[in-house]
Amino acid sequence: MAVFRLLPLRAACLAVTLMASAAAPVLAADNYPSRPIRMIVAYPTGGISDAVARALGEKLSVQMGTSVVVENKAGAGGSIGIDAVAKAAPDGYTLGFASTSPLTLNPHVGRVNYDPQRDVAPVMSVMYSPVLVIATPSFTGKTFQDLIAQSKAKPGSVRWATSGLGTVGHVMLEQIRSKSKADITLIPYKGAGQQMNDALGGQFEVMSTNASPMLTQHMQAGRLRAIAVGAPKRLDSLPNVPTFDELGYPKANLTSTFGIFAPGKTPVAIIDKLNAELNKALAEPEVRDRLLRGGEVPTGGSAAQFAKAIHAESQENARIVKEAGIKAD
């Protein structure tokens, strides 16, 4: 008889446990946030990523009634910052701001210490950053077609600088070299700072780099000049600069997408709440204006849309990296 009395009791206890577990994420979202949120920016201070993350953090602080503390963890093309996010508690109190490259490109060109599919949860796409090909004072041509022609006439005479091996700019160059058969010399830097200084000094002919306020200032002053852009369409700020699609290099028409990420097991209810608040913050005129002034394009959207785009980008990058034999340091 005792056995038959215990079975319903165990079943009841199990049912209560399951109901409590199912309700936990909802309750967590209802009470969230109850303490400060840490936002890890995967790049150095002073750049456009840092500025945008801090602008979003300020808006989230007001909207959600808690402070958002920005912390910079730069290095390894964003992988160090994303690794810190991946290893944080999945409770919504640690977020990351980075490009999608640590999830969609870096794992294909070198080793990372996290599983990009399981350890990191996309929250919202914030912006895409056009990738510009910039002519320095050393480039004697006027157009991108001139660059290709010069590279074929004098193999190795055109030096193309990127911010590193295995970066979006490097992938772009490999796509151009593959289709054009032009002999262009790759000059990989370890970051964009020294790359910009050497560009101004004419240490190479062209470079690929993301749009930024500093780059805009140098172009407006006539020190540097854009000759091509990776973007879905021509930029309003550079209406005379063709996209790679227009130039006949659709596979090189790449941009850098940036967004907000959370640890992989963060409850869906918290992800959804963060997504709603971030979309609201991104829609604020002063935030959008800050992005547009720096040459960036605001995006937004759902977490599911962002995750789908990341998956597709990762598959395409895997193919490109394999075909081109790209390897990081």
Solvent accessible surface area in square Angstrom, and as a share of the most:
residue,aa,sasa,rsa
1,M,171,0.76
2,A,55,0.43
3,V,96,0.55
4,F,147,0.61
5,R,157,0.57
6,L,78,0.39
7,L,96,0.48
8,P,83,0.52
9,L,103,0.51
10,R,152,0.56
11,A,60,0.46
12,A,52,0.40
13,C,74,0.44
14,L,107,0.53
15,A,47,0.37
16,V,98,0.56
17,T,78,0.46
18,L,109,0.54
19,M,138,0.62
20,A,61,0.47
21,S,65,0.42
22,A,74,0.57
23,A,42,0.33
24,A,51,0.39
25,P,45,0.29
26,V,84,0.48
27,L,104,0.52
28,A,41,0.32
29,A,11,0.09
30,D,99,0.51
31,N,106,0.54
32,Y,7,0.03
33,P,24,0.15
34,S,90,0.58
35,R,118,0.43
36,P,76,0.48
37,I,1,0.00
38,R,81,0.30
39,M,0,0.00
40,I,1,0.01
41,V,0,0.00
42,A,1,0.01
43,Y,45,0.17
44,P,89,0.56
45,T,92,0.53
46,G,75,0.72
47,G,36,0.35
48,I,22,0.11
49,S,8,0.05
50,D,9,0.05
51,A,34,0.26
52,V,0,0.00
53,A,0,0.00
54,R,89,0.33
55,A,5,0.04
56,L,0,0.00
57,G,3,0.03
58,E,106,0.48
59,K,40,0.17
60,L,0,0.00
61,S,31,0.20
62,V,125,0.72
63,Q,46,0.20
64,M,23,0.10
65,G,69,0.67
66,T,20,0.12
67,S,56,0.36
68,V,20,0.12
69,V,83,0.48
70,V,26,0.15
71,E,55,0.25
72,N,41,0.21
73,K,66,0.28
74,A,43,0.33
75,G,30,0.29
76,A,71,0.55
77,G,48,0.46
78,G,1,0.01
79,S,13,0.08
80,I,87,0.44
81,G,1,0.01
82,I,1,0.01
83,D,29,0.15
84,A,25,0.20
85,V,0,0.00
86,A,18,0.14
87,K,133,0.57
88,A,18,0.14
89,A,60,0.46
90,P,57,0.36
91,D,44,0.23
92,G,0,0.00
93,Y,25,0.09
94,T,12,0.07
95,L,0,0.00
96,G,1,0.01
97,F,0,0.00
98,A,0,0.00
99,S,8,0.05
100,T,4,0.02
101,S,16,0.10
102,P,0,0.00
103,L,6,0.03
104,T,0,0.00
105,L,2,0.01
106,N,18,0.09
107,P,37,0.23
108,H,63,0.28
109,V,12,0.07
110,G,35,0.33
111,R,209,0.76
112,V,30,0.17
113,N,90,0.46
114,Y,15,0.06
115,D,51,0.26
116,P,35,0.22
117,Q,149,0.66
118,R,190,0.69
119,D,48,0.25
120,V,5,0.03
121,A,17,0.13
122,P,26,0.16
123,V,0,0.00
124,M,0,0.00
125,S,13,0.08
126,V,0,0.00
127,M,0,0.00
128,Y,34,0.13
129,S,0,0.00
130,P,0,0.00
131,V,4,0.02
132,L,2,0.01
133,V,0,0.00
134,I,0,0.00
135,A,3,0.02
136,T,7,0.04
137,P,90,0.57
138,S,39,0.25
139,F,11,0.05
140,T,123,0.72
141,G,15,0.14
142,K,160,0.68
143,T,61,0.35
144,F,3,0.01
145,Q,112,0.50
146,D,53,0.28
147,L,0,0.00
148,I,19,0.10
149,A,61,0.47
150,Q,47,0.21
151,S,0,0.00
152,K,110,0.46
153,A,81,0.63
154,K,135,0.57
155,P,92,0.58
156,G,30,0.29
157,S,39,0.25
158,V,0,0.00
159,R,87,0.32
160,W,0,0.00
161,A,0,0.00
162,T,0,0.00
163,S,39,0.25
164,G,9,0.09
165,L,51,0.26
166,G,3,0.03
167,T,36,0.21
168,V,25,0.14
169,G,8,0.08
170,H,8,0.03
171,V,1,0.01
172,M,0,0.00
173,L,0,0.00
174,E,24,0.11
175,Q,19,0.09
176,I,0,0.00
177,R,65,0.24
178,S,71,0.46
179,K,124,0.53
180,S,11,0.07
181,K,160,0.68
182,A,5,0.04
183,D,73,0.38
184,I,1,0.01
185,T,49,0.28
186,L,37,0.18
187,I,52,0.27
188,P,61,0.38
189,Y,35,0.13
190,K,179,0.76
191,G,32,0.31
192,A,56,0.43
193,G,54,0.52
194,Q,105,0.46
195,Q,2,0.01
196,M,19,0.08
197,N,91,0.47
198,D,27,0.14
199,A,0,0.00
200,L,57,0.28
201,G,51,0.49
202,G,14,0.14
203,Q,103,0.46
204,F,1,0.01
205,E,13,0.06
206,V,0,0.00
207,M,1,0.00
208,S,4,0.02
209,T,20,0.11
210,N,49,0.25
211,A,4,0.03
212,S,25,0.16
213,P,56,0.35
214,M,112,0.50
215,L,1,0.01
216,T,38,0.22
217,Q,111,0.49
218,H,24,0.11
219,M,33,0.15
220,Q,144,0.64
221,A,60,0.47
222,G,63,0.61
223,R,120,0.44
224,L,5,0.03
225,R,99,0.36
226,A,12,0.10
227,I,8,0.04
228,A,0,0.00
229,V,1,0.00
230,G,0,0.00
231,A,1,0.01
232,P,94,0.59
233,K,141,0.60
234,R,94,0.34
235,L,18,0.09
236,D,134,0.69
237,S,84,0.54
238,L,38,0.19
239,P,80,0.51
240,N,131,0.67
241,V,14,0.08
242,P,27,0.17
243,T,4,0.03
244,F,0,0.00
245,D,74,0.38
246,E,96,0.43
247,L,31,0.15
248,G,30,0.29
249,Y,28,0.11
250,P,77,0.48
251,K,116,0.49
252,A,1,0.00
253,N,28,0.14
254,L,38,0.19
255,T,37,0.22
256,S,8,0.05
257,T,30,0.17
258,F,15,0.06
259,G,0,0.00
260,I,0,0.00
261,F,0,0.00
262,A,0,0.00
263,P,2,0.01
264,G,27,0.26
265,K,173,0.73
266,T,9,0.05
267,P,32,0.20
268,V,110,0.63
269,A,30,0.24
270,I,4,0.02
271,I,14,0.07
272,D,78,0.40
273,K,65,0.28
274,L,0,0.00
275,N,17,0.09
276,A,63,0.49
277,E,35,0.16
278,L,0,0.00
279,N,46,0.24
280,K,118,0.50
281,A,0,0.00
282,L,6,0.03
283,A,63,0.49
284,E,57,0.26
285,P,93,0.59
286,E,108,0.49
287,V,2,0.01
288,R,94,0.34
289,D,67,0.35
290,R,85,0.31
291,L,0,0.00
292,L,96,0.48
293,R,166,0.61
294,G,0,0.00
295,G,16,0.15
296,E,1,0.00
297,V,44,0.25
298,P,16,0.10
299,T,62,0.36
300,G,17,0.16
301,G,28,0.26
302,S,46,0.29
303,A,18,0.14
304,A,77,0.60
305,Q,118,0.52
306,F,7,0.03
307,A,42,0.32
308,K,159,0.68
309,A,59,0.45
310,I,17,0.09
311,H,101,0.45
312,A,58,0.45
313,E,56,0.25
314,S,22,0.14
315,Q,112,0.50
316,E,71,0.32
317,N,16,0.08
318,A,36,0.28
319,R,76,0.28
320,I,2,0.01
321,V,10,0.06
322,K,173,0.73
323,E,120,0.54
324,A,40,0.31
325,G,54,0.52
326,I,5,0.03
327,K,145,0.62
328,A,38,0.29
329,D,136,0.70
